[in-house]
Amino acid sequence: MRLRRRLFSPSGAGRQAAEGAGAEGATEAAPQQPYDGAADQRVITDHLELVTPFEDLIGHLYDAMFAHWPFLRRLFPESMEFQRKHLEAAFRYLIENLHDPDAVAATFTRLGRDHRKLGVRPAHYRAFEASLCEALRRTAGPRWNEGMERAWVRMLRFAVAAMVEGAEAALGEPAAWHATVTGHDLRRADLAVLRVRPHEPYPYRAGQYASVASPHLSQAWRQYSIGCAPRPDGELEFHVKLTGRGGVSEALVARTRVGDVLRLGPPGGTMTLDDDPAHDLLLVAGDTGWAAVKALLQELAAHRVAQRDVHLFLGVRHPSALYDTESPAELRRRYPWLRVTQVVGEGPGPGEFGALADVVAGHGDWSRRLAFVSGPPAMAGPLVARLTADGVPAGRIRHDPLPDRA
């Protein structure tokens, strides 16, 4: 707590940070009033056109940071493209949600726990703050003023305080886990199912995801759903689809072999089952989103409550894309309490044809169910919007991160 008060004292925000990444305030700050995020949100959004689109701002930010503190470059992957997109998403999330400080704090507390795997330390945030201030001035030009900058700095410091708190709370767990690849099954030319065994216990729940890093790419991490419920032998399963050349997905699909050692970040995500079986379930999986739903089905089978009804919609673009699961008929035989509807997006095939969101909506009223949506953003986004519009409360829809979320 004392560290956070020193880091985030209100005086001289940009100036103190610019004096050095490791500098600390001379005195402790007085107790802070609750953060008025809505006021800063108004200031930032009223002048957002000065610093958007964010590409130039983020470019200037990293240019300044690496020029003043070149040693920080090692914390980032060789290609900065994904990092820039991630930071832009974080900025947008902050600005759009600043009126709800509790939600922002919860999100960035989790992010701080996760960032321990990168070797981020509190002093690095000071360098980031100074670089952001320099980038804001350079991007906005002469119309920029101290009031606008103070609003941005307060927003950043509020988020960073939550990240530091998350990192401190996680000191009792590893910053990252090492895991040996025990199986690499190439199901399609562009898709592999990996089995890995962590060297230390890896506590997680069915439906969660993990950040994964390959030894072939320094400091490059991508999130993948864990494709199994917790097992006695501790093994994990990841379903990885090739999404581009030169990235983590290519390293895992095309270059990884049994015996390689991957790194895993702490588990994340809220797409987990409630202990209270009050609601029947709607499960929707598309493409590699099947991994998370597969884990949920395994957990349901292990802790089955007879009166809980479960309906699974299994969406594929083409029948040949069904890469891991049994046929719907086999799934129904394995889980008698499960109803399965296969949905094919393109071309003739078994099951129903059409857009997944339309088919799901056409099967009835889901407003009393707990819904789980897992799959690529192009599928999950429209489906989450459709379920919400059809009366399913947002608090009862659990889904993978979408592009507009940090």
N, C-alpha and C positions, 0 to 999 in steps of 0.2 A: 504493500500500500504506500509506503514512504517513497519507494522508487517511482511509482506512478505519479505521486504529487510533484516530485521534482521534474519528471519528464514533461508534465502537462501544466506547469504553472502558466498563468495567462499572460505574463509580461514578455514582450519582445519575441514573439513567436518565430517569425521568419528570421530576424536578426540573430537571435541566439543560435538557431539551428545552423545558420550559415557560418558561424564562427568555428564549427567543428562537429563532426558526427558524434563525438563522445562527450561533448560539453554538458555540464549539468547546471541547473539554476543554483544561485548562491543561497537562497532561502526557500523554505517550504511555503507552499501556497496556503492561504486561508481555506477553510472548508468551502466547497463549491455549492452554489445553488443548483437545483435540478436544471438540466440542460434544456433550453428552449429551442428545440430543433425546428419547430415550425417557423420561428422568426428568421433563423438563418436560411431555411428553405426558401422563404419569400425573397430574401436578398439575392440568393444564388440564382434562382429561376428568373428573377426579373432582369438579370444581366447575363443570362446563359449564352446569348448569341455572341458575346465577346470571346468566348473560349470554346465554342463548338463550330463544326464537328470536332470531336475530341482527338482526332489523329494527330494534328499539329501540337496540341497541348502535351500529349503523352510523348511525342517525339522529342520536344524541347525538355520535358522532365528527365527522360533517360539520358539525353545528351548532357544536361547539367550535372546529374548525379555521377555519371561515369567520368566526367571531366574533373570534378572536384574530389571524388572518392573512387579512383579507378579500381581499388581492391574489391569494391562491391560487385564488380562485373562477374566475379566467380560464383555469385549466388544465383545467377540466371542461366538459362540454357543458351546454347550457341545461337539458335534462331529465336528472335524475340517476338515473332509474329503472334504466337498463341498468348504470350505474356501481355502484349499490348491489348489484345482483345479482352483478356481477363480483367485487366485494369479498367478498361472502358466500361465493362459490365459492372464492376464494383462502383465506379463513379456514378453510373446511372442508378444503380440500386440505392446508393446513399441519398442522392438528390431526391429520388421519387418517394423515399420512405422516411425522410428525416423528421417528419411530423410525428412519427411513432418511435421515439428513442428506445423503448423497451425491445421492440422487434429488431432494430438495428443492433443494439447491444448483444442480443442473443446470437444474431448471425455472425458478428465479428468476434465474439468470444469463441465460437466454433472455429472460425478462420484462424485465430491466433494459436489455438491448439494444433491445427493442421500445419501452420507455417513453421513450427519447430523443426520439421523434417528438412527444411531448406537451410537451416543454420541462421535464421533471422534472430537478431538480438535487439533489445530496446534502443540501443544507440543508433542502429540502422534507421529506425523510424525518424530520428532527428534529421538525418541526411535526406530522407525522402521528403520531409516537410520543407526543408530549405529549397530543395530542387523543385518542388511543386510551386512554391511561391515565386521562384525565378521564372518558371515556365508560364505561370499565370500572367505575370507582367509582360513577358515577351510576346505571348499570344494575343493578349487583349489590347496592348498598345496604350496610347495616351489617355484613353477613357477609363482605364483602371484606376481604382482608388483604394485607400486603406480600409474603408468600411467593407468593401467587397472581399478584400483579402482576409480580413479578420473573420468573416463568416466562413470562408473556405477552411481557414486554419482551425476554427472551433469545430467544424464538422469533422475534419481529419483527426483532430486530437481526441474527439469523442470516440470515433471508431478505433483508433489505435489504443486508447485506454482499455477498451473491451478486448482487443487482441492480446495485449500484455496480460490482462487478467486471465484470459483463456490459457495462455502459455504457462503462467505461474501455477494455475490449478492442475495442469497436466504434468508437473515435474515428476510425479511418481510413476509415469509410464514412459516407455521408450519414445524418442522423437520419431523413430522409424524402425520398422521391423525388417529383418532380412529373411528371405524365403527361397528355398531351393525348388526349382522346377522339377516335378516328378512325372509330369506327363504333358505332351504337346501333340494334340490331335488336330490335324488340318482337315476340317470338315468341308471346306470349299477353298478355292484358290485364294479367296479374300477373307477367310474367317477361320480362326483357330480357337479351340477350347483348351485352356491351360489348367493344369493342376499344380498347385504349389504347396509346400509344407513350411510354415514359418518356423524359425529357429527358437522362438519363444512363444508362449501362449498369446494368441491374437483374439481378444474378446470382441465379439460383434453379435449382431442380431440378424436373423433372416430378413432380407429386403434392403440391407444397407449396402453401401459401396465403399471402395478403397481407392486411394490414389496409388498408382503403380509407376515405378521407374525402372528402366532397363539399364544394365551396365553399358550398353552401346551408346547411350545418350546422357551426357552429364546434365543433371539438374532439370531434366524434362520429365514432367509428371502428367499422367492422364487418369481420369476417374473411370472405374469400371465396376459394375454391379457384381457382387459376390454370388455365384450361381449355385450355392448350396446352403442349406441350414448348417449351423455348427455341428461338427462331426466329432466322434470320440478320438479319432486319430489327428485332429487338428488341421487336416488338409482343406484348402480353399480351391475354388474353381472360378475361372474368369473366362468370359466369352468375348473375344476381341475381333472386331471387324476392321479390315484395312480401310482407312479413310483418306490416305494420302501418302505420298512418298516422303521419306526422310524424317518421319515423326515416330512417336512412341508406338503407334499401332503397327507400322511396318516392322519396327524392331521386334515386337512381340509375335507377330504373325510369321514373318519371313526369316528372322535371324536368331530367334531364341531356340535353344536346345535343352533337352533334359540334362540336369546338372547345373545349369546356369543359376545364378543367384540374383533375384530381383529385390527391390526395396518396396515396402508398403508404408503408406501413411496411415494415420489413425482412421478407423471406420467413421463414416458419416452418413447422413440421410435419416429421414423420419418415415420411410415407407415400411414401417414395421407393424406387426399385429398387436392389437390391444389384448390385455389379459381378460378384459370383460367381453364375453361373446354375445353382447346384446344385439349386434347388428349382423345381418347376413352380408355376404361379401360379393363385390363385383371386381373381378380381375381382368385387366386388359393388357395384353402383351403384343408388341410388334418388333420383329427382327430380333436383335440381341437383347431387347428388353425382356425376352423370355428368361434370361438368367435370374433376374430378381424374382419373377413370378414362380419360377421353378423352386427357388429357395423357400418362398412362402408356402407353396404346396407341400413341401417336405415337412415344414414345421407344423402345418395344419394336420398332416397325417400322423405326426408323432404325438400331437396333443389334441386329438379329435374330440369335438363336442357335437354330439349327434344331431342336435336341432339346428345347427348352423348351415344355411344353404349357401353354396358357392357356385357362381357362374363365371366361367372363363371364356373370354373372347380372344382368339389366337389369330392375329392379323399377319398376313404375309403378302408381299407384292405378287409373288407367283408361287404355286405349290412347290416348286423345286427349292425355294428359299427356306423351307422348313428343315433346319439343319440338325437339331439336337433332340427334340422331343419325339415321343411316340405319336402315332396317329391319334386324332381325337377319340376314336373308338377305344384305343388301348388306354388312353388316359381315363376314360370313363370306367373301364373295367378295373383299373388300378385303384381309382378313387370313386367308389359308388355314390358318394355324396356330391360329386362334381358334375355340373353340366358344362359342356364344351360346345362353342360355336366357332368354327373356322371361317375366317373372312379372307377372301382373295381379292386383291386390288386390281390386278391386271390379268386378262385372259381367262379362258375357261378352266375350271378345276373344281375339286370337291369343296363343299361348303357354300357359303353365301358370297355373292359378288357385290362390290361397291366400296365406297369410302368407309373406313372403320368407324368413324364418328357417327355416320348416318345409320349404319347397321346396328351399332350399340343402342342408339337412341330409339330405333324402331322396334326394339325388343321389349319395351315397356317402361314403367316408372321405376327409376333407380333411387329416388329421393330418400328412401329409408335405409339405403345400403351404405356400407363403408367401401369406398372405391379405391382401387390401386391401379395406377396407370404407369406402364413402364415401356419405354421405347424411344426411338429417335424423336427429336423436337418437332419435326414436321408432322409426326403422328400425334405426339402427346399434347402439343399446344392446342390444336383444334378440338381434341377430345375433352380436355379439361374445360375449355371454354363452353363446349356444348353441354357437358354435364352440369356445370354451374348454371347455365341459362335454363336448363330443364328442372332446376329445383334441388339439385344435390348441394347441401351446404358446403362451402369451401373448406371448412374444418374437417369434413369427412371425405376429402379427396386427397389422396397421397400419391405423389408422383416424383419422377426423376427431376433434377434441376432443368429448367427451361432457359432459353437464351437470354431472356430479359431479367434473369435473376443472378445475383452474384454467386 
